[in-house]
Amino acid sequence: WEPFNPKSLLDRLEYELDCRTRKAKSEGKASEEVMAVRQEVGGFCRDAALKARGLFSLTVPTGGGKTLASLLFALHHADHHNKSAKENKRFRRIIVVIPFLSIIQQTAKEFRDLFEFDEANKGRVVLEHHSQVEDEPVSTAKNKDKEKAEASYDSISERRRLAAENWDAPIVVTTSVQFFESLFSRRPAKARKLHNIAQSIIIFDEIQTLPPLMLQPILNALSELANPDRRYGCSMVFCTATQPALGKSEDLPVGLEGVWPIVSQKKARQHFELLKRVKYQWPEEGESISWEELAGTVLQQDVQQALIVVNTRKAARDLHQAFREQLGSDADGLFHLSTWMMPAHRLEVLGEVKRRLDRENQKKGRERCILVSTQCIEAGVDVDFPTVWRAFGPYDSIVQAAGRCNRNGLIKNREDAIVRIFHPKDSKPPKGLYGTAIAQTQLLRRMGLAVPENPDSFTDYFRLLYQLSVPDECGIQRARSRLHFKEVDEMFEFIDDNTFSVLIQDETVDGEERPTKAKSVYESACSRAVSQKGKGYLTRDEWREIQPFILNLSKHTNSEQKEAIKWEKIRPAFDQDSSLFVWDGVYQGGLCGVGIDFNGPIPAERMIL
C-alpha cells in the first residue's frame, strides 16, 4: 500500500471538488440552493478539522454532499495534526464505515476513481473490505479438507487475505458489521486488524442505523477509542441527514459526551429550511389504500415517474404484481428492487432507472419509470424522482425515502414534488424493533413533532425510540467488565443474521433461460478435488467473482414456508456441510424481473429488507 499522505490525497480531493462544482453549475445538474449548501458544508468541514481529536457529528440534508464532505474533513484533520505530531502519534489512515452493502461498493468505487486514477496508484490507496469481497476460507466443512485446499492458494492470495484483515491501506471502506465485530470478537482473524484502528479517523455513514439493542457496548467502545486520556488516538465523524440522539441524556444515560457538531444546530436548521424541496402528504386517521388503488392512482398521473417504497419484500412483490396486472402487455418502464434480487441484477435495474431519470434524456420526453422497492433504495442511492410514495414506517426511513424526491432541487416549486406517506390495506407492518419504530413515529405525529424540515425532529424521534428499545441492563457490558470475552463474542450480534447464501446460476430473461457469469466459475470450482471424500472449492478470486450473483434467504422457516420455497430446489454447493447453496429453481432476471421465484405462496418474513 501507499504510505498515508493526507496532504497529497487532500490536494487531489480539493481539485476534484472544484471540477465537480464548476461542471454542476455549467450543466445545471443541481439547483443553486443545493450547490450553496454543499459549498458551505465544505467550509465548515475545513474549519472544524483544526480542532483537537475527538468526536464530531455532521448533519447534512439529503443531497448535500455529506460523503465527500466527511472525507474532506478527515483529510484536513489528518494533515493539520500530522504536521506537529510525533511519528507514533500521527494519523495513519481513514476508515469509512457504511451500514449497507448496497452503497459500500459505489462509495469504494467513487474513492478509487478519485485517488487511484493512474496506474501508479491503482490498487494502492483504497481497500474495500466486506462480506462480498472478503477472502473467505474454502467452502468445505471438514477442517482437514480445508487445510488441504488452503494449501493450494498462492502467496499473492495469502497476501491479499492478510491485507484485508489487517486494514493496512490509507483508506479503508468497510461495513458496520466488520468494524464492530472486530471490536467485540475474540477470534484472531477478526482481532488482527484492531491495532490498525488506533490513530485512525473513522467516518460513520448513516449513523442512525446503529442497532438500539447494541448501543451500550457500541457507544462505550467508541468513547474509549476517542478518549484523549487513552493512547488510541482516534477521531470519529457521525454522518447522516437524520442525526440520532446519541448524546448522554436522561433518555440515554450511556450516550456519548463531548460530540462537536461540524455544522452547528442553527446552521443545520437553515440548511434544511433552504433545501425544502418536497411537500409531505401524511395520511388521515384511519385512511388506507390497497395495492390496486395505489397502482391505479400512479398510472393516472400525466408523468408516470414515481418511486414507491414499502416495508417488506413480500409487499414489494404484491404491489409490483398489481401494477403488472393493470399495465397488461404494456409494462415497459415498470421496475422492482429488493434483496430477493442478486446484487448484479439490482445494479442492472438501477442503471436503467437512472438513465430514464437523467436530465439529458428527459429533454427528449419523459419515459415511464415506476420503481417498486424495499428500503434498499433509501440510503445513499442517487436517484431523483418527481414523486415518492412511502408506506408508513420509521420516521428516519420516511425522510430517507423523501431524499430520493427532487434530490437535486430542479423542480422549483416544491408543491410539485410530492412525498406521499400511506397505510397499506394489504400488508401488516413488521413486528419487533421495526414495529416499535413505526409506533414511535405515530406518536411523534400525534405530538405534532414530525416536521422533517426541522433537524430537531430527528432528536425527538430517536429519544422516543431509545426510551423503549435501549435496554437498561446489558449482558455484554457485564461480560466485558469480567473479561469474559467468549461470552462477549457469543452475545454481540450486530444484525440478526439468520440467513444462508444462495448462488444463482441461471436466470430467465424475456422467457429464455440463460446462464449468469457465476455459472462457469462454479462449474470449474466443482471439478477440483479436495479429498477422497469430496470435491469442490472456490479460490478467493473466484469467491469475489461470484458475489454479485449471491443472495441471502432467511433460515426462519415453518412447514408452510418450506413448501413455498420448494427446498428440493436448493442444494449445497459442494457437500452437505457447505455454507454456500445453489438455487436450481426459477430466477426472473432482466429489467422486468423480480428475482427469485418461489413458485408458490411467498414465505412470511422475519427480514424486512
ZANULO-78168 format. One line per field, with one value per residue (C-alpha): y, z, x; residue number from 1. Coordinates in steps of 0.25 Angstrom, whole numbers. Each point is the difference from the previous one (the first is absolute). Example, Ala and Ser with C-alpha at 12.3 -4.5 7.8 and 13.67 -1.06 7.14 Angstrom:
2
y: (-18/14)
z: (31/-2)
x: (49/6)
i: (1/2)
END
This chain:
609
y: (0/14/7/9/14/9/12/-7/-6/13/8/-11/1/16/0/-10/7/13/-7/-6/13/7/-11/-1/15/0/-12/4/-14/6/13/12/-3/-14/5/11/-10/-9/11/5/-14/-2/13/-4/-14/8/9/-12/-8/9/-4/-10/-15/-5/-3/8/0/4/3/3/-1/-11/4/10/-8/-6/-11/8/11/-10/-5/15/2/-13/4/14/-5/-10/10/10/-9/-8/12/2/-14/-10/-11/-10/9/4/-5/-12/-2/3/-10/2/-9/-2/-8/-5/-8/7/12/-4/-5/14/7/-8/2/15/0/-8/9/11/-5/-11/7/-5/-13/4/1/-11/-9/7/10/-5/-14/-4/-11/-6/-14/1/2/-7/-11/-11/-13/-12/-4/-14/-3/-11/7/-9/2/15/-1/-8/9/13/-6/2/15/8/10/12/-5/-1/14/5/-7/6/14/-1/-5/10/13/5/9/15/0/-12/-1/-11/-3/2/-15/-1/12/-4/-15/4/7/-11/-13/-9/-7/3/3/11/6/0/14/6/7/7/6/8/14/0/10/-9/5/-6/2/-1/-1/0/-15/-5/-10/5/-14/1/15/-2/-8/8/14/-5/-5/13/9/-9/1/16/2/10/-7/-13/-3/-4/14/-1/10/-3/6/-3/3/0/8/-5/1/-9/5/-7/10/-3/3/-5/-8/-5/0/-9/11/7/12/12/-2/12/4/3/8/7/-3/14/-2/-14/6/11/-11/-9/13/4/-14/-2/-7/-8/0/-11/-5/-8/-10/4/-8/-14/3/-12/-4/-13/-4/0/14/5/-6/7/13/0/-4/11/11/8/-3/-15/1/-4/-7/-9/-5/-11/-7/-14/-8/-7/13/4/-12/1/15/-2/-11/10/9/-11/-4/14/2/-13/-2/15/-2/7/10/-8/-5/-7/0/-8/-10/-12/5/-3/13/-1/0/12/8/-3/5/12/4/0/8/10/1/3/10/7/15/-1/-12/7/11/-10/-3/-7/-15/-8/-3/-7/-6/-9/-2/-4/8/-4/13/10/3/4/-4/13/0/12/-3/11/-8/-10/-8/-6/-11/5/-4/5/15/0/-10/9/12/-8/-4/14/3/-7/10/13/-3/10/11/1/1/14/0/-11/-1/-8/-10/-8/-11/-7/-9/-11/-11/-13/-8/-12/-1/-1/8/-8/-4/2/12/4/0/8/10/2/1/11/7/0/6/11/4/1/9/9/-2/-7/11/-5/13/2/-8/1/-9/-12/2/0/-13/-7/3/-6/-12/-2/1/-13/-7/2/-10/5/-12/-6/-14/4/11/-9/-10/10/5/-14/-2/-12/2/-13/5/13/-6/-9/11/11/-1/13/-5/-12/-8/-12/-2/-9/3/-5/1/3/-8/3/11/1/12/3/-15/-5/-7/5/-3/11/3/-8/-13/-3/4/-9/-12/2/0/-13/-7/2/-12/4/-14/-14/3/12/10/15/13/14/8/14/7/-9/3/15/-3/-7/9/9/-13/-4/4/-4/-7/-1/-12/3/-11/-8/-11/10/8/-13/-4/14/1/-14/-4/-11/12/4/-9/1/6/-11/-9/-1/9/11/14/3/-5/0/4/-10/7/11/14/11/9/12/14/-6/-11/0/-10/-14/-7/-8/-7/1/9/9/-3/8/9/3/8/13/4)
z: (0/-2/13/6/-6/4/-7/-13/1/4/-12/-9/7/0/-15/-3/9/-8/-13/4/5/-13/-8/8/-2/-15/-2/9/7/14/5/5/14/0/-5/10/12/-6/0/14/6/-7/7/14/-2/-3/12/10/-5/8/13/10/-2/4/-4/-10/-7/-14/-3/-14/-8/-10/-13/8/-4/14/-5/-6/10/11/-7/-2/15/3/-10/5/15/-3/-8/11/12/-7/-3/15/6/3/-10/10/2/-14/-7/-9/-8/-2/3/-7/7/-8/4/-13/-11/-10/2/4/-14/-6/11/-2/-15/2/9/-10/-11/8/5/-9/-13/-6/-1/11/10/-5/12/10/7/2/7/-1/11/2/-1/-15/-3/12/-2/6/4/-9/0/5/14/4/7/-6/-14/2/3/-12/-9/6/-3/-14/1/-6/8/-7/5/14/0/-5/12/10/-6/1/14/5/-6/-4/-11/0/-2/5/-4/8/6/14/2/-3/9/12/-1/0/14/7/-7/7/-13/-5/-14/5/10/-9/-5/14/0/-13/6/9/-5/-11/-4/0/-8/3/-12/3/15/3/-3/12/7/13/7/-2/3/14/-4/-13/6/11/-10/-9/13/4/-14/0/14/1/13/-8/-10/-12/-6/-8/-6/-4/-9/1/-13/-4/-5/12/12/11/15/4/10/15/6/9/-11/-4/12/-7/-11/-5/6/-7/-14/-8/-12/-12/-5/12/3/-4/-14/-2/2/-10/-10/2/-2/-12/-6/2/-14/3/5/10/0/12/1/7/13/-5/-14/-8/-15/-7/-10/-11/4/1/-13/-7/7/-5/-14/-1/1/-12/3/3/8/15/11/9/13/8/13/-4/-12/-1/0/-12/-8/2/-3/-13/-4/2/-10/-10/0/-3/-11/-7/-11/0/13/-6/11/12/9/13/10/13/6/-6/-12/-2/1/-15/-3/9/-6/-14/4/7/-13/-8/10/0/-15/-1/11/-5/-4/-13/-4/5/-11/-10/8/14/-1/10/12/11/11/11/10/15/8/-7/-9/12/4/-9/-13/-9/-7/-2/-2/-2/10/11/7/14/8/14/7/10/-1/-4/-12/-5/0/-7/-11/-1/-4/-13/-4/-7/6/-8/2/-15/2/4/7/11/-1/-13/7/9/10/4/12/1/8/-9/1/-5/9/15/6/4/15/10/0/-14/5/13/-9/-8/13/4/-13/2/14/-6/-10/11/8/-12/0/-14/-8/-9/-4/14/5/14/-3/-2/14/5/-7/4/14/0/-7/9/13/-5/-7/7/12/14/3/-10/1/-10/9/12/-7/-5/15/4/-12/-5/-14/-5/5/-6/-14/1/5/-9/-13/-8/-9/1/-11/0/-15/-10/-13/-13/-14/-12/-12/-10/-3/-8/-9/-9/1/-4/10/0/9/9/0/13/-6/-7/12/9/-10/0/15/0/-8/10/10/14/6/-2/7/-8/-11/-3/6/-4/-1/6/-13/-5/13/-3/-14/3/12/-9/-3/14/8/15/4/14/9/7/-6/4/-8/-9/-3/-4/-10/-5/-2/-6/7/-10/-9/10/1/7/-10/4/11/11/9/-10/4/-14/-7/-15/-5/-10/-1/-9/1/-7/-5/-10/1/2/10/15/4/7/-4/12/-9/10/12/4/14/12/3/12/-8/-5/-11)
x: (0/4/4/-11/3/-12/5/2/-14/-6/5/-6/-13/-1/4/-12/-10/3/-1/-13/-6/3/-5/-13/-2/2/-9/-11/0/-3/-7/7/-5/5/14/0/-2/11/9/-3/1/14/4/-5/8/13/-2/-4/12/9/-6/6/-2/-13/-15/-7/-14/-3/-15/-3/-13/-1/7/9/13/3/8/11/-2/4/12/4/-1/8/12/1/-1/11/9/-1/3/11/8/3/-2/11/1/-6/-12/-3/-13/3/-13/-14/-11/-14/-10/-13/-12/-6/7/-9/8/14/4/-4/8/12/-1/-1/12/8/-4/5/14/3/-1/13/8/10/-11/-10/-3/9/-9/-14/-3/-14/-3/-13/-7/-1/15/5/10/-9/6/-3/-14/1/-3/10/12/10/-6/1/15/3/-8/6/14/-3/-1/11/8/-7/-13/5/6/-14/-6/9/-1/-15/0/11/-6/13/-5/0/-15/-9/-14/-7/-14/-6/0/15/4/-8/3/15/-2/-8/4/11/3/15/-5/-9/9/12/-4/-2/14/-3/-13/9/5/-11/-11/-13/-12/-13/-10/-15/3/-15/0/8/-9/-6/1/16/1/6/12/2/0/9/10/0/1/12/7/-2/4/12/5/1/11/-9/0/-13/-9/-14/-10/-15/-7/-15/-11/-8/9/-4/1/13/4/-1/-14/-10/-6/14/9/10/1/12/6/8/-5/3/-10/8/-12/-7/-14/-4/7/-6/-14/3/5/-12/-9/7/-1/-15/-1/-12/-14/-4/-14/-4/-12/-12/-4/-5/3/6/2/0/11/-10/-4/14/4/-12/3/14/-3/-10/11/4/14/2/13/-1/7/-9/8/-7/4/2/5/-14/-7/9/-3/-15/0/8/-9/-12/7/3/-15/-5/11/-2/9/5/9/12/6/-5/11/2/11/3/10/-8/8/15/9/4/-15/-3/12/-6/-14/6/8/-12/-8/11/0/-15/1/13/-3/6/-8/-13/2/-5/-12/-3/0/-8/8/-7/8/-6/11/3/9/12/-2/-1/14/12/-7/1/-13/-9/-15/-11/-9/2/-10/4/-7/-1/12/11/2/14/-3/-11/9/11/-10/-4/14/-2/-10/4/14/7/-10/-3/-15/-1/-14/0/-15/3/10/-9/4/-13/0/-11/-5/-1/-13/6/13/2/11/12/2/11/9/-5/-14/4/7/-13/-8/9/-1/-15/2/9/-11/-11/10/1/15/1/6/11/4/5/12/-4/-12/10/6/-15/-2/12/-2/-14/6/12/-10/-6/11/13/0/4/8/10/6/11/5/0/8/10/2/3/9/-9/4/-6/-14/2/3/-12/-10/5/-9/0/-11/-10/8/-9/2/7/7/-6/7/-8/6/-11/-10/-13/0/-11/-5/14/10/14/12/5/15/1/-4/13/8/-8/1/15/1/-8/10/11/3/2/1/-5/-13/-4/4/-2/4/1/13/0/-1/-11/-7/0/-4/-13/-4/-9/-8/-3/-12/-4/-12/-6/2/-13/-9/-12/-7/-8/13/7/-10/-1/15/1/12/3/5/10/13/13/11/10/-3/-11/8/2/-3/-4/-12/-5/-14/-5/-14/-4/6/-7/12/1/-6/-14/4/-3/10/-1/-13/-6/-10/-11/-4/11/6/-4/11/9/9/-5/10)
i: (1/2/3/4/5/6/7/8/9/10/11/12/13/14/15/16/17/18/19/20/21/22/23/24/25/26/27/28/29/30/31/32/33/34/35/36/37/38/39/40/41/42/43/44/45/46/47/48/49/50/51/52/53/54/55/56/57/58/59/60/61/62/63/64/65/66/67/68/69/70/71/72/73/74/75/76/77/78/79/80/81/82/83/84/85/86/87/88/89/90/91/92/93/94/95/96/97/98/99/100/101/102/103/104/105/106/107/108/109/110/111/112/113/114/115/116/117/118/119/120/121/122/123/124/125/126/127/128/129/130/131/132/133/134/135/136/137/138/139/140/141/142/143/144/145/146/147/148/149/150/151/152/153/154/155/156/157/158/159/160/161/162/163/164/165/166/167/168/169/170/171/172/173/174/175/176/177/178/179/180/181/182/183/184/185/186/187/188/189/190/191/192/193/194/195/196/197/198/199/200/201/202/203/204/205/206/207/208/209/210/211/212/213/214/215/216/217/218/219/220/221/222/223/224/225/226/227/228/229/230/231/232/233/234/235/236/237/238/239/240/241/242/243/244/245/246/247/248/249/250/251/252/253/254/255/256/257/258/259/260/261/262/263/264/265/266/267/268/269/270/271/272/273/274/275/276/277/278/279/280/281/282/283/284/285/286/287/288/289/290/291/292/293/294/295/296/297/298/299/300/301/302/303/304/305/306/307/308/309/310/311/312/313/314/315/316/317/318/319/320/321/322/323/324/325/326/327/328/329/330/331/332/333/334/335/336/337/338/339/340/341/342/343/344/345/346/347/348/349/350/351/352/353/354/355/356/357/358/359/360/361/362/363/364/365/366/367/368/369/370/371/372/373/374/375/376/377/378/379/380/381/382/383/384/385/386/387/388/389/390/391/392/393/394/395/396/397/398/399/400/401/402/403/404/405/406/407/408/409/410/411/412/413/414/415/416/417/418/419/420/421/422/423/424/425/426/427/428/429/430/431/432/433/434/435/436/437/438/439/440/441/442/443/444/445/446/447/448/449/450/451/452/453/454/455/456/457/458/459/460/461/462/463/464/465/466/467/468/469/470/471/472/473/474/475/476/477/478/479/480/481/482/483/484/485/486/487/488/489/490/491/492/493/494/495/496/497/498/499/500/501/502/503/504/505/506/507/508/509/510/511/512/513/514/515/516/517/518/519/520/521/522/523/524/525/526/527/528/529/530/531/532/533/534/535/536/537/538/539/540/541/542/543/544/545/546/547/548/549/550/551/552/553/554/555/556/557/558/559/560/561/562/563/564/565/566/567/568/569/570/571/572/573/574/575/576/577/578/579/580/581/582/583/584/585/586/587/588/589/590/591/592/593/594/595/596/597/598/599/600/601/602/603/604/605/606/607/608/609)
END
